[in-house]
């Protein structure tokens, strides 16, 4: 009897091991074992389309079904993102309009993969409500915080030029956006050039008014960028990235209430701040167009004219068609 039970145990063990093997094989075939996945690293900033996709979670799941494991890395501004892209620590970067122009001028071999919609209404120059500054012309002689090589620099230079002023008429104070927020709240600068969610937070929490938005000055679009070599060798990844990222943007566009709740929690910001940010923009990601390339060329031309970049560039040379 003991011998019979012993054989039963042997057969049972073999049976269990067999089915564990089948289950594991099936997992690898259907879900894709992590060892089979190719890693794709994407750099982003707070509240941008990549951040929304990361927080929602659907983007990474869809990319996994295609054989890609997505790793997200957060950066404070586009300039830092482009440095990381150039060094190879990320494969894609989500930036505003200005970083790719300055990076291209500095010799970075990059490619524009896709573009987003305008963020002009949430980008601009904020001042204190009681500062007595009511127009861009009133900024003459004032200290203005901005971040070099980001959309805030182009917006500031473009706004000053439109008002008949030059950078020599003001004191431009280069600092990262977190430091600028502190300096503005303490009155160490008279104005601050920024973008959402910083703009919304300044308006709601720091008694600031939006002196001028980017409307008619700078569209400050989202751009998805990669190095030229990575873009050339990974066209399938880029195709899926654009498709699935736009899926998230369509969700964001059609579910503002859920988006506000999600971002308020992930960004640790009040719903009033996030609501202001969300309600003044539209969400979409699409391929590059001729008109968008022209917008970027205007930035490049102004920066060359004012000596920010020393090399005249042609933006269309680095667009993924």
N, C-alpha and C positions, 0 to 999 in steps of 0.2 A: 504493500500500500504506500509505504514511504517512497519507494522507487517511482511509483506512478505519479505521486504528487510532485516529485522532483522534476519529472519530465514536463509536467503541466507548467511549472514555474519557468522552465527553460523556454517552452513555446510562447508563453505569455510575454516574457522579456523580449524575445525576438519580434513578436507582433507589435509591441509598444515602440521599440526602437525603429521598426519599419515605418510606422505611421508618423512618428516624429520626423523622420527623414522626409517623408512625402509632404508633410505640412510645411517644413522648412523650405523645401524646394518650391512648393507652391507659392510661399510668401515671396521668395526671391523673384519668381516669374511674374507675379501679379503686382506686388508692391515695390519690387526692386530693392534688394538688400543694400544697405548703406555703402557697402564696399564696391557696389557696381555703379554708384552714382558719381557723376562728374561735378565737382564743386564749382559754383559760380558765386563770386563775392561782389556784392553791390554796396556802394557807399551812398549815404543819404544824409539829409538834415531833418530836424524836427518838423513835423506836420506836412512834409512834402509827399508827393504821390507814392514814393517807395515806403515811407513811414506808414502811410495808410495801408498799403498792401501788406507790409510786414505785420502790422497790428491785427488786421482782419484775418490773416492766416491762409486765405484761399490761394494766393499767388504761389507760395512755397509748395503747397499740395499739388497744384497743377503742374508746376515745373518738375516735381518729383516723378509724376507719371510719365514724363518725357525723358527721364533719366538724369535729372539735374538736382543736386543738393544746393540750396541757396543759403548763403551766409551773408548777414547784414552787418554793416559797420557804420556807426553814426559819427558825423563830423559837424563842427560848428559853422563852417562856411564853405563856399565853393572853392576858394583858394586852397584850403587844406585838402579838399577832395581831389583836386587836380594834381596836387603834389603826390598824393597817395596813388592815383592812377598812373602817373609817370613812373613811380618807383615799382609798380607791379603788385602792390599790396591789395589792390582791388581790381576787378575786371570791368566794372561799369561804375559811372559816377552820375549822380543826379545833381545838377547845379542850376543856377540862374543864368542870365544872359552874358554876363561879363567875364567870368573865369575862363571859359573856353577861348575867348578872344585873346586875353593876355597870355594864356598858356601857348596858344598857337604862335603868337609873336615871339615867345621865348624858345621856340624850337620843339615843343612837345608834338609828337606825331599822334594826333588824335582824330577821331571820327565822330561826327554828329550822327547818332543812331535814330533819335526821335525827338519830338518837341511837344510841349503842353500848351495849354491855353494861357492867355494873359493873366498876370497877377497884379496888374497896374493899380487896381483899387485898394489893395492891401499893402502896397509899397509906397514910400514917400518920405517926406520930411516932417517930423513932429517937433512942436515947440510947446512951451508952457502956455496954458490958457490966459494967464495974467502977465505974460512976458512982453506984451505990447508989440509983438511981431505979427503983422497981418498979411504980409506978402513976401515973396522971395526977395524983393528989393530991400526989405527991412533987415535982411540978413547981413547987409554990408557992415563989416567991422566985427562980426560975431564969430564965436567959436562953434564949429559944427563937427560933431562926431560922425565918423563913417568907417567902413572897413575897406582897406585898399584891395584892389583887384577883385571886388565883388560888385554885384548889381548896384549897391549903394553908391559906389564911386561914379559909375556912369550916370545914375539918376541925378546926383548932385551936380556934376559938371554940366550935364545937359540942361538942368533947371536954371543954373546960374547963367548960362549962355543965352537961354530963352529970355531971361529977365534983363539982359544987357550987362551982366556982371561977369567977372572972371574969377578964377581961384585966388588971385592976388588981392581981391576985395574982401576975402574972408580968411579966417584961420581954420584950416582943415586939420582935424585931430584924428589920426588913424588909430583905431583900437578895435578889438574884437567886440562882437555884439553884446555879450554879457557884461563886459567892462563898460561899454557905452551906455547900457541901461542904468548901471549904477551911477555913472558920471552925470547922466541926464537927471536922475532922480535927486541927486545932491546939488544940482545947479552948477556943476563944474563946466558944463557946456551949455550953450544957448539953444542948440538945435541938434537933432539926431536923425540921420538918414538910415532907414531900416526897412524891414519887410515883416509880413505876418509870420508867426504869431506875435513878434515883438511889437509891431505897430498897434495891434489890437490891445495888447497888454498895457502899452503906454497910454492909450486913450481911455481904457476902462479903469486902470489901477494907479496911473501916475499923473492924473489931471492934465493930460496932454491933448492938444488938438492937432489934427492933420493939416498942416499949413498948405501942402500941395501933395497930391497923389502922383502916381506915375502916369496917369491918364494923359495922353498926348505928349508924353516925355519919354517914358520907358515902359514897355510891356512886361518886362521881367518875366519871361516865360520859363517854364521848366524845360531843361534839356537832359536827355540821356546820352552820355558820351562813353566812348571806349578808346583804347589806343588803336591806331590804324592796323597794327599787326593782329591784335586780338579780334577786331571786327572782321577782318578779312578771313580769318581762320575759323570763325564761330558764327557764321551767318544764321545757322539754325537756332542757336541760343538767342540771338537778337530778335528773330522772328517771333519766337515764343514769348520773349520778354515783353515786346510791344503789345502782343495780343492779350496776354493775361493781365498786364498792368492796366490796359485800357478797360478790361472787364471790371477791375476794381474801381476805376475812375467813373464808370457808368453807374456802378453801385453807389459810389459817394455822391454823385450828382442827383440821384433819385432817392436817397435816404439821408437827408440832412439831419434829422433828429437822431437817428442811430449813429451817424458819423460824429455829431457833437458829443454824444455820450461816450463814445469810444475814445475820441481824442482827448476829451477832458480828463479821462482816467489815465491814459497813457502819458500825456504831457504834464499831468498834475497842474492843470490850469482850470480856473473857474469856467463854468458853462457860459457865462456872459462873455468872457474873452473869446472862447472858441466859437460861439455863435456868431459874433461879429466877424470873425475871420472867415468862417464857412459861408456865410450868407452873401459875401461880396465877391465871390469868385465862382467860376465854373470849373468842372473837372473833366479832362480828356487827355489822352496821349495818342499821337498819330505820327505818321512819317513826316519828314521835313518837306517844306514847300518853298517855291521860289520867293514868295513874299516874306517868309520868315528868314530866309537867307539874306534878303535885302535889309531886314531889321538888324541882323547881326553885323552886316557890313557897315551900317551907320555907326555902330559902336566902335568898330575897328578904325574907321576913318576919323572919328572925333578923337580917339585916343592917340592916333598917330599925329594928328594936327596939334594936339596939346602936349605932345612929348611923353605921354604915359608909356607908349611903346615906341621903340626906335626902328622897328621893321614894318614896312607896309605889307599887309597881308590880304589875301583873297579868301574869304570864308568858304566860298563854294568849292575850293580845292579839297576841303575836308568834310564833305557831306556824303553820307551813305545813300546812294540812290537805289 
